[in-house]
Amino acid sequence: MALRSKQKAAARRENAEKRPHATAKYIRISARKVKIVIDLIRGKDVTEAEAILMYTPKAASEPTLKLLRSAIANAENNLDMSRDTLYVAEVFANQGPTLRRYRPRSRGSASRIRKRTSHITIILDEKK
């Protein structure tokens, strides 16, 4: 019985993503707002993407820049890749759990406030 699970685990390790990546979860900005920023860096060289994020006046650019730097560090330290040959292959933001808060309204009622979160993933790759 345990043999099959060992085979599955070995196959999973074999087919694991070889590209460097980084993920930030539960970021307190809605995925819709993050997507505006990540669309700017998709397909760009990492140094160019870093420069774009540094000078983008959006709240989502700060956690995205931090995540990009983390992905670059993962590539350099874990996979021995050169920073000069890296580019942003994939970047996406998924919706995370929504925090629900309530605000008092007139005549004893309440309205819901949705504080949305997002999960951001950056996958880098080497230029051929």
C-alpha positions as a printed NumPy array, in Angstrom:
array([[  0.   ,   0.   ,   0.   ],
       [  2.753,   2.43 ,   0.869],
       [  4.609,   1.603,  -2.341],
       [  2.071,   3.385,  -4.563],
       [  2.209,   6.572,  -2.49 ],
       [  6.014,   6.527,  -2.685],
       [  5.816,   6.178,  -6.472],
       [  3.368,   9.065,  -6.645],
       [  5.625,  11.244,  -4.482],
       [  8.642,  10.403,  -6.655],
       [  6.688,  11.257,  -9.819],
       [  5.534,  14.523,  -8.261],
       [  9.131,  15.472,  -7.419],
       [ 10.226,  14.571, -10.968],
       [  7.537,  16.683, -12.624],
       [  7.893,  19.562, -10.185],
       [  8.245,  23.009, -11.654],
       [ 11.899,  23.603, -12.497],
       [ 11.403,  27.333, -12.963],
       [ 12.051,  29.675, -10.018],
       [  8.917,  31.101,  -8.45 ],
       [  7.602,  32.929,  -5.397],
       [  4.113,  33.226,  -3.923],
       [  2.656,  35.783,  -1.535],
       [ -0.61 ,  34.812,   0.083],
       [ -3.286,  36.782,   1.916],
       [ -2.137,  40.197,   0.652],
       [ -4.677,  42.785,   1.859],
       [ -5.369,  44.282,  -1.569],
       [ -8.074,  43.053,  -3.912],
       [ -6.93 ,  40.891,  -6.816],
       [ -8.569,  43.307,  -9.241],
       [ -6.252,  46.132,  -8.118],
       [ -3.186,  43.864,  -8.117],
       [ -3.86 ,  42.741, -11.709],
       [ -3.464,  46.328, -12.94 ],
       [  0.105,  46.356, -11.593],
       [  1.152,  42.837, -12.599],
       [  0.026,  43.381, -16.186],
       [  2.797,  46.005, -16.449],
       [  5.609,  43.511, -15.751],
       [  4.433,  40.337, -17.52 ],
       [  7.069,  39.198, -20.049],
       [  9.603,  41.852, -19.048],
       [ 13.247,  41.418, -18.075],
       [ 13.636,  41.256, -14.251],
       [ 15.693,  44.46 , -14.001],
       [ 13.156,  46.306, -16.145],
       [ 10.249,  44.843, -14.14 ],
       [ 11.929,  45.915, -10.9  ],
       [ 12.365,  49.468, -12.227],
       [  8.719,  49.615, -13.344],
       [  7.479,  48.465,  -9.932],
       [  9.706,  50.908,  -8.048],
       [  8.137,  53.886,  -9.82 ],
       [  4.521,  52.747, -10.114],
       [  2.337,  54.827,  -7.755],
       [ -0.037,  52.012,  -6.771],
       [ -0.407,  50.294,  -3.4  ],
       [ -0.026,  46.871,  -5.028],
       [  3.404,  47.684,  -6.447],
       [  5.149,  47.408,  -3.061],
       [  4.213,  43.773,  -2.243],
       [  4.696,  42.821,  -5.905],
       [  8.214,  44.3  ,  -5.911],
       [  9.041,  42.432,  -2.708],
       [  7.746,  39.215,  -4.275],
       [  9.73 ,  39.761,  -7.479],
       [ 12.913,  40.233,  -5.461],
       [ 12.131,  37.017,  -3.578],
       [ 11.692,  35.102,  -6.844],
       [ 15.004,  36.489,  -8.127],
       [ 16.737,  35.418,  -4.898],
       [ 15.203,  31.937,  -5.227],
       [ 16.583,  31.68 ,  -8.767],
       [ 20.071,  32.819,  -7.78 ],
       [ 20.449,  30.866,  -4.548],
       [ 18.458,  27.674,  -5.103],
       [ 18.801,  27.073,  -8.855],
       [ 22.145,  28.834,  -9.593],
       [ 20.701,  31.031, -12.339],
       [ 22.138,  34.362, -13.429],
       [ 20.035,  37.465, -12.813],
       [ 20.925,  38.809, -16.277],
       [ 19.172,  35.964, -18.109],
       [ 15.907,  36.007, -16.139],
       [ 12.542,  37.351, -17.244],
       [  9.009,  37.284, -15.812],
       [  7.449,  34.273, -17.548],
       [  4.158,  34.172, -15.644],
       [  2.556,  36.387, -13.051],
       [ -0.98 ,  36.104, -11.762],
       [ -3.151,  37.182,  -8.838],
       [ -5.912,  34.963,  -7.505],
       [ -8.621,  35.991,  -5.121],
       [ -8.036,  35.067,  -1.493],
       [-10.55 ,  34.866,   1.349],
       [-12.691,  37.92 ,   1.994],
       [-12.871,  39.432,   5.473],
       [-16.415,  40.537,   6.221],
       [-17.004,  43.522,   8.473],
       [-20.196,  45.381,   9.259],
       [-20.887,  49.107,   9.364],
       [-23.858,  50.564,  11.246],
       [-26.428,  52.265,   9.072],
       [-29.525,  54.315,   9.647],
       [-32.633,  52.926,  11.368],
       [-30.737,  50.137,  13.12 ],
       [-29.577,  48.324,  10.004],
       [-26.055,  47.323,   9.006],
       [-24.236,  47.04 ,   5.708],
       [-21.471,  44.611,   4.878],
       [-17.941,  45.778,   4.129],
       [-15.852,  43.294,   2.172],
       [-12.115,  43.484,   2.783],
       [-10.69 ,  41.436,  -0.032],
       [ -7.361,  39.611,  -0.103],
       [ -5.297,  38.123,  -2.916],
       [ -2.632,  35.507,  -3.612],
       [  0.119,  36.699,  -5.986],
       [  2.447,  34.289,  -7.83 ],
       [  5.487,  35.17 ,  -9.931],
       [  7.234,  32.553, -12.084],
       [ 10.554,  33.447, -13.714],
       [ 12.354,  31.741, -16.572],
       [ 15.667,  32.003, -18.396],
       [ 15.95 ,  33.601, -21.826],
       [ 16.981,  31.097, -24.45 ]])
